[in-house]
């Protein structure tokens, strides 16, 4: 059992939760994630990026948005409650180096996995330009934290309620075409957003790394639920990723597979799942 230490609402339907997990906190590296279950070994397994960790306190921080039944159940937990199942750290850590000028692009909840990556890139002497995008001002997260790591921060909202009224590919295109051409772009967010970030950088030949948020079940590569096509090869996000070359990912295939579970997610929200039922990722 893993004790919840703190919980706060940081945006609409979006929560930051600190969980006591000393072994994971000691071992985690940027880019890695955990899988947890609110209902024990037979409940749905939710993959969440480790947004932060404190090895001295023995805690990890996860940030999640209510998107389905299991995340709505997780949101009901409070400090001193316990998460019965927590597995990690999983996935390959981010390759961190001194690249030069790195543009970090976050779409919505994607700022959570991007934050520890940007922090490590900054510590390695990179110049960081951050582009933060959200549907509206009340959906923006981690702006202050990302600004503290960045040499330049550009904020965009779809509805124009905050920052620039634009999608993230607008300023990304401008930067790529300028004399400040990035040496690396890291894009994390909804699959469609990552797809178009990769298409924006492709003509310029700029290396673009994306972190995929596929459905996962066991987190060990055994079930095949998180498979994606990368460079015409089948990869498993949980063990081969979650980060891949964005120019090699078949995003259309990935998006079609995710959409196949939309009806199941809605059904799970409308009725309590049967014990032992495996639901789609929330």
Rosetta silent file (secondary structure, phi, psi, omega in degrees, C-alpha in Angstrom):
SEQUENCE: XXXXXXXXXXXXXXXXXXXXXXXXXXXXXXXXXXXXXXXXXXXXXXXXXXXXXXXXXXXXXXXXXXXXXXXXXXXXXXXXXXXXXXXXXXXXXXXXXXXXXXXXXXXXXXXXXXXXXXXXXXXXXXXXXXXXXXXXXXXXXXXXXXXXXXXXXXXXXXXXXXXXXXXXXXXXXXXXXXXXXXXXXXXXXXXXXXXXXXXXXXXXXXXXXXXXXXXXXXXXXXXXXXXXXXXXXXXXXXXXXXXXXXXXXXXXXXXXXXXXXXXXXXXXXXXXXXXXXXXXXX
SCORE:     score description
SCORE:     0.000 S_00000001
   1 L     0.000  137.747 -175.211    0.000    0.000    0.000 S_00000001
   2 E  -119.829  116.861 -172.888    1.304    3.426   -0.970 S_00000001
   3 E   -76.056  135.507  173.776    0.232    6.392    1.114 S_00000001
   4 E   -83.165  123.164 -176.542   -0.954    9.608   -0.521 S_00000001
   5 E   -90.959  -45.358  179.126    0.903   12.497    1.104 S_00000001
   6 E  -143.158  158.721  176.099   -0.612   15.503   -0.651 S_00000001
   7 E  -151.269  135.028  176.704   -3.212   16.249   -3.310 S_00000001
   8 E  -145.923  150.076  174.270   -4.111   19.503   -5.020 S_00000001
   9 E   -87.098  124.560 -177.002   -6.217   20.674   -7.931 S_00000001
  10 E  -113.067   -9.708  175.457   -3.991   22.489  -10.432 S_00000001
  11 E  -167.162  179.487 -179.833   -6.456   22.994  -13.314 S_00000001
  12 L   -59.880  119.808  178.793   -9.925   21.950  -14.353 S_00000001
  13 L    58.501   25.223 -177.761  -10.270   18.204  -13.574 S_00000001
  14 E  -127.166  132.028 -171.607   -6.496   18.010  -13.171 S_00000001
  15 E  -128.851  147.338  171.384   -4.725   16.937   -9.982 S_00000001
  16 E  -112.557  126.593 -174.617   -1.202   16.784   -8.589 S_00000001
  17 E  -130.597  127.496  176.089   -0.681   13.953   -6.116 S_00000001
  18 E   -99.984  128.906 -174.608    2.389   13.139   -4.051 S_00000001
  19 E  -123.577  137.392  177.416    2.684    9.449   -3.123 S_00000001
  20 E   -72.857  114.084 -178.637    5.017    7.765   -0.657 S_00000001
  21 L  -157.461   74.133 -171.338    7.207    5.408   -2.710 S_00000001
  22 H   -59.836  -38.650 -178.144   10.843    5.554   -1.529 S_00000001
  23 H   -68.661  -40.008  178.019   12.272    2.842   -3.793 S_00000001
  24 H   -67.788  -42.573 -179.856   10.751    4.367   -6.917 S_00000001
  25 H   -59.548  -36.144 -178.421   11.831    7.865   -5.869 S_00000001
  26 H   -72.409  -32.342 -171.973   15.417    6.686   -5.485 S_00000001
  27 H   -99.132  -20.578 -170.269   15.607    4.964   -8.867 S_00000001
  28 L   -64.545  150.371  174.075   13.494    7.087  -11.217 S_00000001
  29 L  -130.815  160.361 -179.171   14.997    9.101  -14.067 S_00000001
  30 L   -54.537  138.309  178.600   13.396   11.724  -16.341 S_00000001
  31 L    95.898  -13.639 -178.368   10.986   10.235  -18.859 S_00000001
  32 L   -86.518  166.302 -174.899   10.037    7.208  -16.787 S_00000001
  33 E  -140.759  172.003  174.210    6.559    6.373  -15.533 S_00000001
  34 E  -121.555  161.622  168.721    4.608    4.248  -13.074 S_00000001
  35 E  -119.563  129.185  179.328    1.538    2.065  -13.435 S_00000001
  36 E  -129.059  161.786  176.309   -0.977    2.170  -10.611 S_00000001
  37 E  -136.902  130.189  179.847   -4.346    0.655   -9.837 S_00000001
  38 L   -77.008  -27.062 -173.708   -6.955    2.127   -7.533 S_00000001
  39 L  -112.970   33.284  174.390   -8.778   -1.199   -7.127 S_00000001
  40 H    78.049 -162.641 -171.475   -5.928   -3.598   -6.499 S_00000001
  41 H   -67.066  -19.723 -179.567   -4.556   -6.294   -8.776 S_00000001
  42 H   -98.932    0.211  179.620   -7.832   -6.745  -10.675 S_00000001
  43 L   -84.243  169.478  176.763   -8.441   -3.067  -11.336 S_00000001
  44 L   -65.235  140.660  179.687   -7.537   -1.110  -14.450 S_00000001
  45 L   -95.842  126.794 -176.554   -3.877   -0.168  -14.620 S_00000001
  46 E  -110.026  119.798  174.787   -3.209    3.514  -15.244 S_00000001
  47 E   -83.255  128.913  179.167    0.171    4.632  -16.664 S_00000001
  48 E  -136.842  133.584  177.354    1.289    8.003  -15.282 S_00000001
  49 E   -66.624  144.216  172.871    4.557    9.828  -15.801 S_00000001
  50 E   -79.183  101.605 -175.475    6.645   10.550  -12.719 S_00000001
  51 E   -74.065  -24.600  178.970    6.415   14.331  -12.841 S_00000001
  52 E  -165.756  163.580  178.490    8.807   14.775   -9.914 S_00000001
  53 E  -152.595  148.552  177.465   10.513   12.806   -7.166 S_00000001
  54 E  -130.793  101.365 -176.360   12.125   13.501   -3.809 S_00000001
  55 L   -68.484  -29.242  178.202   14.497   10.732   -2.771 S_00000001
  56 L   -69.756  -41.462  177.812   15.071   12.291    0.671 S_00000001
  57 L   -79.919  -21.308 -177.465   11.354   12.397    1.411 S_00000001
  58 L    75.298   39.411 -176.126   10.811    9.084   -0.374 S_00000001
  59 E  -131.425  153.970  170.119    8.003   10.434   -2.558 S_00000001
  60 E  -121.689  156.068  178.421    7.017   10.675   -6.197 S_00000001
  61 E  -118.296  130.423  174.542    4.627   13.159   -7.773 S_00000001
  62 E  -119.697  149.008  176.667    2.100   12.268  -10.461 S_00000001
  63 E  -125.361  130.261 -177.148   -0.188   14.623  -12.348 S_00000001
  64 E  -142.831  154.713  177.256   -3.350   13.333  -13.978 S_00000001
  65 E  -114.780  137.144  178.625   -6.490   14.564  -15.656 S_00000001
  66 L   -68.193  115.372 -177.021   -9.861   12.885  -15.143 S_00000001
  67 L  -132.939   -7.776 -177.798  -10.562   11.245  -18.499 S_00000001
  68 L  -163.742 -171.966 -175.224  -12.272    7.956  -17.647 S_00000001
  69 H   -60.688  -48.725 -173.192  -13.611    5.777  -14.849 S_00000001
  70 H   -69.364  -37.527  176.842  -10.312    4.874  -13.204 S_00000001
  71 H   -70.526  -29.278  175.278   -8.902    8.400  -13.176 S_00000001
  72 H   -68.419  -35.088  176.097  -12.207    9.626  -11.713 S_00000001
  73 H   -69.791  -39.326  177.725  -11.806    7.046   -8.939 S_00000001
  74 H   -62.449  -37.342 -178.648   -8.195    8.101   -8.366 S_00000001
  75 L   -66.851  -17.618  179.225   -9.372   11.709   -8.041 S_00000001
  76 L   -80.205  -15.329 -179.169  -11.609   10.678   -5.128 S_00000001
  77 L   -77.674  151.461 -176.038   -8.611    9.684   -3.012 S_00000001
  78 L  -133.632  169.696  176.583   -7.198   12.153   -0.509 S_00000001
  79 L   -51.274  138.762 -175.728   -4.127   12.516    1.728 S_00000001
  80 L    82.215  -10.742  167.291   -3.704    9.536    4.088 S_00000001
  81 L   -74.723  170.931 -177.056   -5.619    7.273    1.678 S_00000001
  82 E  -128.399  144.967  170.099   -3.590    4.551   -0.015 S_00000001
  83 E   -94.848  120.358 -173.269   -2.982    3.367   -3.572 S_00000001
  84 L   -72.651  -29.793 -177.220   -2.918   -0.444   -3.375 S_00000001
  85 E  -129.913  127.048  178.582   -0.823   -1.120   -6.499 S_00000001
  86 E  -148.710  118.743 -175.720    2.070    0.986   -7.764 S_00000001
  87 E  -122.391  131.617  177.504    4.745   -0.339  -10.127 S_00000001
  88 E   167.228 -178.514   -4.406    7.798    1.510  -11.373 S_00000001
  89 E   -76.171  143.666 -176.521    9.920    3.120  -12.501 S_00000001
  90 E  -118.067  160.298  177.555    9.086    1.819  -15.985 S_00000001
  91 L    84.080  164.315  177.615   10.218    2.715  -19.484 S_00000001
  92 L   -77.878  135.687  173.759   13.514    3.958  -20.842 S_00000001
  93 L   -63.501  156.688  175.808   14.816    7.180  -19.311 S_00000001
  94 L   -65.697  138.335  173.890   15.140   10.189  -21.573 S_00000001
  95 L   -76.045  112.267 -177.737   18.500   10.522  -23.311 S_00000001
  96 L  -106.244  131.128  179.193   19.878   13.725  -21.811 S_00000001
  97 L  -152.711  177.284  174.815   22.832   15.511  -23.370 S_00000001
  98 L   -92.988   90.524 -175.508   24.065   18.997  -24.147 S_00000001
  99 L   -83.831  -34.336 -176.160   22.290   19.455  -27.479 S_00000001
 100 L   124.182 -110.491  178.377   22.324   23.252  -27.620 S_00000001
 101 E   -97.382  116.364 -179.257   18.974   24.941  -28.278 S_00000001
 102 E  -114.878  128.637  173.674   16.053   22.701  -27.271 S_00000001
 103 E  -100.624  120.194  179.206   12.423   23.604  -27.884 S_00000001
 104 E  -103.184  120.292 -175.955   10.079   21.888  -25.409 S_00000001
 105 E  -116.218  121.721 -179.412    6.464   21.775  -26.601 S_00000001
 106 E  -118.923  133.429  173.317    3.668   20.785  -24.213 S_00000001
 107 E  -113.148  113.549  177.266    0.029   20.287  -25.052 S_00000001
 108 L    58.137 -124.160 -176.979   -2.306   20.305  -22.046 S_00000001
 109 L   -65.593  -12.329  178.171   -1.473   17.537  -19.579 S_00000001
 110 H   -61.702  -16.396  176.439    1.719   16.905  -21.592 S_00000001
 111 H   -63.749  -25.813 -178.648    3.428   19.533  -19.446 S_00000001
 112 H   -66.117  -52.648  175.995    3.586   16.938  -16.644 S_00000001
 113 H   -70.740  -25.093 -178.349    5.922   14.482  -18.406 S_00000001
 114 H   -73.035  -30.730 -174.423    7.775   17.345  -20.096 S_00000001
 115 H   -57.529  -52.930 -179.404    8.737   19.081  -16.841 S_00000001
 116 H   -65.456  -27.901  176.979   11.340   16.554  -15.548 S_00000001
 117 H   -68.472  -47.622  178.593   12.787   16.274  -19.064 S_00000001
 118 H   -61.686  -37.520  179.285   13.166   20.048  -19.372 S_00000001
 119 H   -62.349  -44.761 -179.897   14.676   20.179  -15.896 S_00000001
 120 H   -68.682  -38.454  177.571   17.340   17.620  -16.803 S_00000001
 121 H   -62.779  -40.578  178.786   18.053   19.324  -20.136 S_00000001
 122 H   -63.823  -43.809 -179.429   18.505   22.629  -18.340 S_00000001
 123 H   -62.312  -23.084  179.799   20.874   21.082  -15.805 S_00000001
 124 L   -94.443   14.096  170.858   23.001   19.864  -18.731 S_00000001
 125 L    87.397   13.759  178.928   23.505   23.369  -20.045 S_00000001
 126 L   -80.630  150.601  169.966   20.938   23.526  -22.835 S_00000001
 127 E   -85.083  126.060 -172.580   19.135   26.688  -23.870 S_00000001
 128 E  -112.616  124.565  166.753   15.421   26.017  -23.410 S_00000001
 129 E  -110.720  126.084 -178.197   12.528   27.534  -25.314 S_00000001
 130 E  -112.011  134.100  172.611    9.183   26.327  -24.015 S_00000001
 131 E  -116.450  116.267  179.367    5.868   26.405  -25.852 S_00000001
 132 E  -107.929  128.516  179.174    2.880   25.689  -23.605 S_00000001
 133 E  -126.551  146.333  176.197   -0.509   25.037  -25.151 S_00000001
 134 E  -154.751  165.586  179.200   -3.945   24.396  -23.681 S_00000001
 135 L   -65.667  -39.946 -178.082   -7.576   24.676  -24.701 S_00000001
 136 L  -154.242  173.924 -177.502   -8.126   27.620  -22.364 S_00000001
 137 H   -59.223  -39.645 -176.319   -6.536   29.463  -19.449 S_00000001
 138 H   -76.236    0.080  175.956   -8.170   27.234  -16.836 S_00000001
 139 H  -106.761   -0.137 -178.099   -6.612   24.141  -18.468 S_00000001
 140 L   -78.251  132.565  178.989   -3.027   25.456  -18.363 S_00000001
 141 L  -128.443  154.193  172.294   -0.712   23.632  -15.953 S_00000001
 142 L    57.732   27.295  179.765    2.877   24.014  -14.695 S_00000001
 143 H   -63.014  -48.623 -178.484    3.408   27.387  -16.355 S_00000001
 144 H   -61.392  -42.684 -178.728    5.402   28.821  -13.448 S_00000001
 145 H   -64.797  -41.878  179.895    7.512   25.688  -13.138 S_00000001
 146 H   -70.694  -36.052  176.599    8.305   25.598  -16.862 S_00000001
 147 H   -60.903  -36.791 -177.635    9.101   29.319  -16.953 S_00000001
 148 H   -65.958  -19.585 -179.036   11.668   28.801  -14.185 S_00000001
 149 H  -100.894   -8.050 -166.481   13.559   26.375  -16.448 S_00000001
 150 L  -109.510  146.907  172.073   13.226   28.274  -19.709 S_00000001
 151 L   -80.556  -27.445  177.237   15.108   31.064  -21.439 S_00000001
 152 E  -147.871  138.859  178.849   11.924   31.868  -23.333 S_00000001
 153 E  -129.842  129.418  177.825    8.326   30.780  -22.764 S_00000001
 154 E  -118.392  126.046 -178.171    5.473   31.086  -25.264 S_00000001
 155 E  -110.387  131.358  179.121    1.935   30.427  -24.068 S_00000001
 156 E  -128.147  142.722  170.193   -0.894   29.543  -26.463 S_00000001
 157 E  -130.305  145.936 -178.973   -4.578   28.811  -25.915 S_00000001
 158 L   -63.212  -37.968 -175.125   -7.062   27.544  -28.471 S_00000001
 159 L   -96.575   -0.077  177.855   -9.734   30.031  -27.407 S_00000001
 160 L    75.965   13.855 -179.583   -7.430   33.001  -26.808 S_00000001
 161 L   -75.133  -11.964  179.844   -8.327   33.335  -23.113 S_00000001
 162 L  -157.718  139.563  178.013   -4.636   33.451  -22.207 S_00000001
 163 L    65.261 -144.508 -177.355   -1.426   34.164  -24.048 S_00000001
 164 E   -87.297  133.892  176.330   -1.391   33.856  -27.791 S_00000001
 165 E   -80.984   97.265 -174.723   -4.505   32.588  -29.607 S_00000001
 166 L  -171.774  164.990  168.540   -2.859   29.815  -31.582 S_00000001
 167 L   -91.928  163.115 -171.778   -1.971   26.153  -31.596 S_00000001
 168 H   -64.843  -23.718 -179.230    1.551   25.175  -30.538 S_00000001
 169 H   -71.374  -17.485  177.058    2.698   24.482  -34.082 S_00000001
 170 H   -62.133  -62.347  177.221    2.339   28.188  -34.898 S_00000001
 171 H   -65.428  -29.218  177.839    5.262   29.424  -32.787 S_00000001
 172 H   -62.918  -43.626  177.711    7.125   26.162  -33.411 S_00000001
 173 H   -60.620  -42.198 -179.092    7.081   26.832  -37.156 S_00000001
 174 H   -62.928  -42.732 -179.632    8.305   30.382  -36.586 S_00000001
 175 H   -66.960  -42.061  179.926   11.228   29.230  -34.445 S_00000001
 176 H   -61.805  -34.828 -177.058   12.210   26.497  -36.923 S_00000001
 177 H   -86.439   -5.064 -176.537   12.241   29.025  -39.766 S_00000001
 178 L   -90.034 -176.108  176.075   14.217   31.632  -37.806 S_00000001
 179 L   -82.595    5.717  176.319   17.928   32.028  -37.167 S_00000001
 180 L  -106.994   38.892 -177.403   17.333   30.275  -33.823 S_00000001
 181 L   -50.684  127.846 -178.598   16.806   26.867  -35.422 S_00000001
 182 L   -68.977  150.573  171.094   16.503   24.237  -32.656 S_00000001
 183 L   -86.864  -21.876  179.229   18.968   21.424  -32.283 S_00000001
 184 E  -155.756  142.045  171.330   16.221   19.290  -30.740 S_00000001
 185 E  -119.609  131.615  175.187   12.463   19.492  -30.287 S_00000001
 186 E  -116.127  117.198 -177.184   10.721   17.564  -27.504 S_00000001
 187 E  -120.265  127.470  179.907    6.935   17.401  -27.930 S_00000001
 188 E  -136.733  128.064  179.929    4.562   15.851  -25.394 S_00000001
 189 L   166.812 -157.105  177.687    0.790   16.016  -25.465 S_00000001
 190 L   -58.533  149.436 -177.648   -2.226   14.600  -27.317 S_00000001
 191 H   -55.052  -41.038 -179.954   -1.309   12.310  -30.224 S_00000001
 192 H   -63.074  -40.155  178.692   -2.658   14.719  -32.863 S_00000001
 193 H   -63.832  -44.310  179.600   -0.587   17.551  -31.405 S_00000001
 194 H   -65.378  -37.916  177.998    2.591   15.446  -31.406 S_00000001
 195 H   -58.005  -48.196 -175.905    1.890   14.327  -34.974 S_00000001
 196 H   -76.230  -24.820  170.740    1.667   17.880  -36.248 S_00000001
 197 H   -64.369  -43.462  179.245    4.716   18.989  -34.259 S_00000001
 198 H   -64.584  -37.913  178.198    6.676   16.227  -36.007 S_00000001
 199 H   -69.986  -29.509  177.718    5.284   17.294  -39.379 S_00000001
 200 H   -68.281  -40.312 -177.122    6.262   20.903  -38.632 S_00000001
 201 H   -85.182  -18.721 -175.200    9.887   20.013  -37.937 S_00000001
 202 H   -55.563  -47.622 -178.545   10.236   17.367  -40.661 S_00000001
 203 L   -62.203  -22.659 -178.670   10.985   19.765  -43.561 S_00000001
 204 L   -92.505   -4.891 -179.546   13.763   21.349  -41.493 S_00000001
 205 L    65.837   29.904 -178.355   15.361   18.035  -40.572 S_00000001
 206 L   -91.136  124.044  179.134   15.179   18.869  -36.866 S_00000001
 207 L   -56.388  129.950 -175.965   15.341   15.859  -34.557 S_00000001
 208 E  -130.745  118.796 -179.497   11.999   15.570  -32.783 S_00000001
 209 E  -103.572  135.621  177.839   11.373   13.373  -29.769 S_00000001
 210 E  -125.363  153.699  177.307    7.845   12.500  -28.634 S_00000001
 211 E  -114.649  114.846 -171.382    6.548   10.682  -25.548 S_00000001
 212 L   -86.190  143.357 -177.835    3.650    8.378  -26.427 S_00000001
 213 L  -117.690   59.546 -179.566    0.586    7.913  -24.244 S_00000001
 214 L   -78.180  168.188  174.081   -0.787    4.617  -25.502 S_00000001
 215 L   -70.578  135.225  178.544   -3.059    2.258  -23.603 S_00000001
 216 L  -129.005  151.054  178.506   -1.102   -0.058  -21.303 S_00000001
 217 L  -120.788  -62.414 -176.342   -2.103   -3.112  -19.289 S_00000001
 218 L  -101.591  -20.209  178.076    0.864   -4.916  -17.744 S_00000001
 219 L    75.254   10.534 -177.689    3.731   -2.521  -18.470 S_00000001
 220 L  -120.283    1.372 -178.507    6.139   -5.359  -19.273 S_00000001
 221 L    85.661    3.028 -176.919    5.609   -5.846  -23.023 S_00000001
 222 L   -80.619  -36.783 -171.682    3.708   -9.099  -22.535 S_00000001
 223 L   -84.232  -28.991 -179.510    0.175   -8.007  -23.467 S_00000001
 224 L    80.355    4.742 -177.375    0.943   -6.016  -26.614 S_00000001
 225 L   -66.482  -25.080 -175.935   -1.737   -3.442  -25.833 S_00000001
 226 L   -99.961   17.859 -174.610    0.676   -0.517  -26.183 S_00000001
 227 E   -67.863  143.349  177.304    2.153   -1.548  -29.532 S_00000001
 228 E  -139.790  159.910  175.970    2.940    1.150  -32.059 S_00000001
 229 E  -100.648  122.311 -179.809    4.639    1.211  -35.444 S_00000001
 230 E  -128.486  115.909 -178.152    7.914    3.138  -35.457 S_00000001
 231 L    58.915   37.642  179.147    9.974    3.175  -38.629 S_00000001
 232 L    66.817   15.647  174.031    7.852    0.275  -39.990 S_00000001
 233 E  -117.361  146.710  176.549    8.758   -1.847  -36.966 S_00000001
 234 E   -80.844  126.573  177.747    6.444   -2.860  -34.152 S_00000001
 235 E  -124.206  156.951  176.010    7.485   -1.383  -30.830 S_00000001
 236 E  -111.031  120.513 -174.438    5.971   -1.601  -27.360 S_00000001
 237 H   -56.937  -37.983 -172.925    5.628    1.768  -25.655 S_00000001
 238 H   -68.863  -34.276 -176.144    6.063    0.348  -22.148 S_00000001
 239 H  -112.204  -26.923  178.166    9.438   -1.337  -22.722 S_00000001
 240 H   -94.166  -18.096 -177.126   10.806    0.251  -25.911 S_00000001
 241 L  -118.866 -146.747   14.220    9.601    3.768  -25.067 S_00000001
 242 L   -83.935    0.259 -175.127    7.763    5.808  -24.085 S_00000001
 243 E  -100.843  136.736 -179.479    9.942    8.136  -26.169 S_00000001
 244 E  -141.784  166.207  173.148   10.489    7.717  -29.879 S_00000001
 245 E   -67.889  115.696 -176.107   11.622    9.642  -32.932 S_00000001
 246 L   -61.993  -24.894 -179.998    8.490   11.583  -33.872 S_00000001
 247 L   -76.827  -11.656 -178.073    9.339   11.421  -37.577 S_00000001
 248 L  -104.768  -11.706 -174.656    9.195    7.609  -37.445 S_00000001
 249 E   -79.544  134.840  172.838    5.945    7.099  -35.484 S_00000001
 250 L   -84.839   86.702 -175.881    2.799    6.019  -37.341 S_00000001
 251 H   -68.318  -34.065 -179.134    0.500    8.434  -35.507 S_00000001
 252 H   -62.162  -43.072  177.432   -2.560    7.647  -37.628 S_00000001
 253 H   -62.639  -44.201 -179.377   -2.419    3.992  -36.605 S_00000001
 254 H   -62.073  -44.862 -179.030   -1.912    4.963  -32.957 S_00000001
 255 H   -65.171  -40.645  178.250   -4.837    7.403  -32.983 S_00000001
 256 H   -62.232  -38.892  179.371   -7.155    4.846  -34.619 S_00000001
 257 H   -68.474  -39.223  177.731   -6.305    2.284  -31.941 S_00000001
 258 H   -65.261  -40.231 -178.840   -6.954    4.781  -29.156 S_00000001
 259 H   -67.764  -20.476 -179.602  -10.305    5.784  -30.669 S_00000001
 260 L   -64.794  -17.996 -176.686  -11.406    2.148  -30.712 S_00000001
 261 L  -102.837    5.322 -175.954  -11.896    2.341  -26.931 S_00000001
 262 H   -58.434  -45.957 -178.983  -13.967    5.525  -26.814 S_00000001
 263 H   -64.073  -37.575  179.073  -17.306    3.710  -26.363 S_00000001
 264 H   -65.254  -40.149  179.631  -15.848    1.499  -23.615 S_00000001
 265 H   -63.824  -42.989  179.695  -14.571    4.549  -21.734 S_00000001
 266 H   -65.267  -40.256  178.985  -17.972    6.233  -21.891 S_00000001
 267 H   -63.874  -39.118  179.631  -19.697    3.059  -20.757 S_00000001
 268 H   -65.709  -33.807  178.825  -17.293    2.730  -17.827 S_00000001
 269 H   -71.408  -30.038 -175.149  -18.081    6.270  -16.705 S_00000001
 270 H   -86.223  -18.591  178.258  -21.820    5.638  -16.808 S_00000001
 271 L  -144.906  149.772  179.284  -21.790    2.428  -14.825 S_00000001
 272 L   -69.334  124.934 -179.757  -19.479    0.867  -12.232 S_00000001
 273 L   -62.282  149.850  175.609  -17.296   -1.775  -13.928 S_00000001
 274 L   -68.434  150.095  178.041  -17.628   -5.361  -12.788 S_00000001
 275 L   -59.523  130.763  178.545  -14.878   -6.655  -10.535 S_00000001
 276 L    89.600   -6.063 -179.747  -12.025   -7.985  -12.599 S_00000001
 277 L   -75.061  135.528  178.924  -13.107   -6.220  -15.763 S_00000001
 278 L   -95.045  110.024 -178.796  -10.256   -4.701  -17.722 S_00000001
 279 L   -93.297  165.946  175.584  -11.243   -1.226  -18.860 S_00000001
 280 L   -73.048  164.477 -174.553   -9.504    1.033  -21.308 S_00000001
 281 L   -63.556  137.226 -175.179   -7.054    3.622  -20.041 S_00000001
 282 L   -94.217    0.000    0.000   -8.724    6.455  -18.186 S_00000001
